[in-house]
Amino acid sequence: MVNGLETRCQDYCYPVRLEQTAKYAKENGFDTISTTLLVSPYQKHDVIHSLGEKIAKEYGLEFLYRDFRVGFREGQAKARSLGLYMQKYCGIEKRCQQLQGDRYSCSQARRMDHLHYPTLQARSASQRSSGDDRCSARKY
């Protein structure tokens, strides 16, 4: 599966999340996809952008790239003021440890989490034609 922790984002996490998003968007009549990963200054935007374009094209979709990092600190402050939980680390390793105790291998844990809980952002054709930049987001 994924050998190096330093490349797991670009080798596994990004492609799996974007692929699942594109699949859902295509099956449900959306024509554009994006990702909440673009709000984080800690993510590799160039890799996400490139993969997003490639995967969207494979599904006959558009990839909406916006640099949402400008709102990152403001979003953190708002979340803190509301008392919301903010994870300070990638959850893959912790989740692997939890699931290994339940007899799953680390690669099975990664596959289960990313296939069952990807974050989806997509825009319908009517939102695009109206110039509406908001995305409907669904975590399923």
Order of alpha helices (4+ residues) and beta strands (2+ residues): alpha-beta-alpha-beta-alpha-alpha-alpha-beta-alpha-beta
